[in-house]
Amino acid sequence: MYSVKKIVQVIKSLTAKEIFRRCPHVKKVLWGGEFWSDVYFASTVGTHGNEKIIGNYVKGQGGDYQKLHSDYQLALF
């Protein structure tokens, strides 16, 4: 019903607005005041993929990420 592009735009828009609402200082330290980059990646899942596998993949992303402002981190999952 909706294109992948439209869904990504909505998610990026809503999450950025909420982050800026909760942590207004974040916008001041961002390059150009933008939270998200203009790019995204989308792919299909074949017959071997399921919600659990995809969830584990997403949760495993950014394992080496260093929290710079742990007091202001938001939980997405």
N, C-alpha and C positions, 0 to 999 in steps of 0.2 A: 504494500500500500504506500509506503514511504521509501524514498531512495536512501541508500547508505549515506550519501553526502548530506542529506537533510537531517538524518538522525544524528550524525556526528556533529553537525552545526548546532543542533538543539542541546545536545549533551555538553558541548564545550561552552556554549553561551550560559546555560543554567549553572554549571559548576563554577565558572569564572565569577559570575554575579554573586553567588553565595559565598565564595571565598573572599571576594572584595568586601562584601557586607560584614562578614565576621572578622576579617583582618584587614582593615583599610590601609594599613601601613605597607602591605605587600605590593600594592599597585605602584607605590613610590619607588620601590627598588627594582622593578622590572624594566627591561629594555623596551622603551616605547609604551609602557603601561599595559602590555598584552600578556595575558597569562598563558595562552595556548599558542603554539605555532600554527601556521596555515596548513600544514600537511597532516595526513593521517594514513593509516594502513588498514585495509580490510581484506579478508580472505574468506573463502568458503570452508566448511568442514565436511569431510567425506564420511563414509559409512563407519569409519573407525573412531570418529570423534563423538564425544557426548558431553553433557553439561559438566560432569565431574572432571573429565580430562581438561576441558577448556578452563574451568575454574582453577585447577591446580597450576596450569600454565600461567594464567594471569597473576595469581598470588605469588608465583615464583619470580616474576619480573622485578627488576630493581633490587635484587638481593644485596648488591654491593652499594646501594644508594646510601649516602651519608646524610643523616638528618642535620640540617643546619639550624633549624628553628623548631626543635621538638615541642616546645610549648604551644606551637600554633599548628601542628600537624593535624589534618582532618582524616578521619577514618572513612574510606569509601566502601570497605567490605566488612 
